[in-house]
Amino acid sequence: MSALFEPYTLRSLTIPNRVWMPPMCQYSAPPEGPQTGAPQDWHFTHYAARATGGTGLIIVEATAVSPEGRISPYDLGIWNDTQVEAFRRITAFLKSQGTVPGIQIGHAGRKASTDRPWKGAPRSVPRSTAGRASRRAPSPSTSATRCRPSCPSSRSARSSASSPTQRGARWPPASMSPRSTARTAI
Ligand SMILES: Cc1cc2nc3c(=O)[nH]c(=O)nc-3n(C[C@H](O)[C@H](O)[C@H](O)COP(=O)(O)O)c2cc1C
């Protein structure tokens, strides 16, 4: 029999089933002003709809720990109380539906401040329009440098990283190495 709808227990955490939602950036938070990085109605609806559908675990999209750590200026953040309160509205509803809320926290490092993917080729957002950092890559923590030199994916990663216009064209962006992200239940 399928275990899909069976609970899964990890230490003190029990998730009601095995239908889990991975983090998926919406790039839909205000980039500036008092609501910068705070979840909006868009985010509430996005996550609440999956919770009402019975999703056991929802891991909220990559959420930055500081303004300059955002992949794009439209990322969620969790560095101030306004953001925390906005998250509370979402987590309270998820819990009311029996869903376990999780979050992926991250810092995009030197490759932060990329524009939203649907804006076309990846490009840096200038400081004049909420950009925070210039994208100087590669970073020593990319997968290309962690892999052995003989590894084919290492060679292809190095050659693709040679063009700045190609970096960040896919998920995960080069900035989100495993060292810079963490997925946790909240
Ligand atoms: C629109 C979109 C946004 C995503 N954003 C994130 C993200 O914020 N963090 C992350 O680790 N992965 C992100 N991903 C990758 C997904 O979490 C997931 O790993 C990927 O879609 C592969 O899932 P699958 O193996 O179930 O197909 C994103 C994927 C999509 C399609």
PDBQT file of the ligand as one rigid body, heavy atoms in Angstrom, charges set to zero:
ROOT
HETATM    1  C1  LIG A 201       9.121  28.880 -10.046  1.00  0.00    +0.000 C 
HETATM    2  C2  LIG A 201      10.136  28.097  -9.244  1.00  0.00    +0.000 A 
HETATM    3  C3  LIG A 201      10.758  28.702  -8.159  1.00  0.00    +0.000 A 
HETATM    4  C4  LIG A 201      11.685  27.982  -7.398  1.00  0.00    +0.000 A 
HETATM    5  N1  LIG A 201      12.243  28.564  -6.298  1.00  0.00    +0.000 NA
HETATM    6  C5  LIG A 201      13.059  27.822  -5.502  1.00  0.00    +0.000 A 
HETATM    7  C6  LIG A 201      13.510  28.347  -4.260  1.00  0.00    +0.000 A 
HETATM    8  O1  LIG A 201      13.132  29.434  -3.823  1.00  0.00    +0.000 OA
HETATM    9  N2  LIG A 201      14.385  27.583  -3.557  1.00  0.00    +0.000 N 
HETATM   10  C7  LIG A 201      14.787  26.325  -3.969  1.00  0.00    +0.000 A 
HETATM   11  O2  LIG A 201      15.584  25.686  -3.288  1.00  0.00    +0.000 OA
HETATM   12  N3  LIG A 201      14.304  25.807  -5.110  1.00  0.00    +0.000 NA
HETATM   13  C8  LIG A 201      13.451  26.518  -5.867  1.00  0.00    +0.000 A 
HETATM   14  N4  LIG A 201      12.927  25.952  -6.995  1.00  0.00    +0.000 N 
HETATM   15  C9  LIG A 201      13.209  24.534  -7.254  1.00  0.00    +0.000 C 
HETATM   16  C10 LIG A 201      12.093  23.694  -6.610  1.00  0.00    +0.000 C 
HETATM   17  O3  LIG A 201      12.120  23.858  -5.212  1.00  0.00    +0.000 OA
HETATM   18  C11 LIG A 201      12.258  22.206  -6.909  1.00  0.00    +0.000 C 
HETATM   19  O4  LIG A 201      13.430  21.731  -6.313  1.00  0.00    +0.000 OA
HETATM   20  C12 LIG A 201      12.325  21.966  -8.356  1.00  0.00    +0.000 C 
HETATM   21  O5  LIG A 201      11.181  22.509  -8.960  1.00  0.00    +0.000 OA
HETATM   22  C13 LIG A 201      12.420  20.441  -8.666  1.00  0.00    +0.000 C 
HETATM   23  O6  LIG A 201      11.358  19.790  -8.074  1.00  0.00    +0.000 OA
HETATM   24  P1  LIG A 201      10.997  18.347  -8.510  1.00  0.00    +0.000 P 
HETATM   25  O7  LIG A 201      12.232  17.538  -8.355  1.00  0.00    +0.000 OA
HETATM   26  O8  LIG A 201       9.904  17.907  -7.584  1.00  0.00    +0.000 OA
HETATM   27  O9  LIG A 201      10.531  18.472  -9.923  1.00  0.00    +0.000 OA
HETATM   28  C14 LIG A 201      12.012  26.655  -7.750  1.00  0.00    +0.000 A 
HETATM   29  C15 LIG A 201      11.370  26.054  -8.840  1.00  0.00    +0.000 A 
HETATM   30  C16 LIG A 201      10.454  26.753  -9.566  1.00  0.00    +0.000 A 
HETATM   31  C17 LIG A 201       9.763  26.060 -10.726  1.00  0.00    +0.000 C 
ENDROOT
TORSDOF 0
